[in-house]
Amino acid sequence: MKRLTLLISAILMTGSILMQAQVYKFDFSIDKKVKDGYIKVTSETLFNNERGYGYDLLPSWDGKSNQPFFFSLNVPDGNYKVTVTLGSKKEAASTTVRGESRRLFVENLSTKKGEMITETFTINKRNPVISGKERVSIKEKEKKKLNWDDKLTLEFNGDLPRVNSLVIERVENIPTVYLCGNSTVVDQDNEPWASWGQMIPRFFTDQVCIANHAESGLSANTFIGGKRLAKILSQIKEGDYLLVEFGHNDQKQKGPGKGAFYSFAYNLKIFIDEARAKGAHPILVTPTSRRRFDENGKSVNTHGDYPDAVRWVAAKENVPLIELNGMTAILFNALGVDNSTKAFVHYPAGTFPGQTRTLKDNTHFSTYGAYEVSKCVIEGMKKADLEIVKYLRPDYSGFDPAQPDSFESFKWNLGSFTENEKPDGN
């Protein structure tokens, strides 16, 4: 009986290990023969919880359409290495891959007829559960977001998206960069809104994972109060990074004990102390500049004492600082009063479905603006000498905010969902 018990225990343990190490392989090719060890995906492979994988959100892909499509897989919280082979035997293609709420990973990858190119990246998946009955206090509209569910969802977009195969596997021992912030950092779900946090994954190899926990409208204290930091602390490990950018919404808080060098500085120290207690590296980021110019056409600071408070706390606590406020001011000065509108959500009525009024927002970024600001963050990482910059992709050639990329050279295939209401916060 004892031997039987040991045998059963060994089998259960082996099964547990196999489940934890499970690799999901999907064959999207037009070949009739299925690749060994792969699951064949057809136009009838639609996602449901019973199956646990399949085409999601939009009509399934038939291998011929040039329309974007989504593919989802139910997986536990964690980091997942994605290996995707793009291309077609029948035609030239151009494919962009985004994940969860429009996080950019593979950008405008062109393949010739018959050419297949394999790309890898690492993506973070999470749900609101912390432990037991403890949950992140997410907003009602966040319940519809792809960031806070049980699925890992990939979006395939581009001029002519073509996917041959997809492999998804759990990974543990790579550094994770957790992002804390507001609407300038969050993964914006819908066009035309975007933030730097969802663009920055594109520039890192699969040896780094970006986990963006930011949300629109939040300040340092409401991020903590909503148990978002608690969620991060339940997962963060030694050697990970915690990037913290607040200020936009904090500066609107009034009353006793409020202020840049009072409650705001106090809350920043909470992030620092909690990260260090887990063996992680806290990084402070000064708030991105808004689009506001003086009579001489020069960018002005709209954040009062809050950027200085971030600098003060960083120096006092010996924490690396990313000077995003200064770099974005340089960026917007370089673009100029008129052209800087391209970095923000400025669009005439009728640009997007159901948009009956002009959009003029001088806080929230367009996709182009978010892309440029994400490069500013990377340059800040380099200046701070963060070890993770060694994992930048080879095609990242550096960035000077005084010489921004041409708006005309920036190519972004619109996502399938739009929203005309501005994000929370300002």
Disulfide bonds with the S-S distance in Angstrom:
none
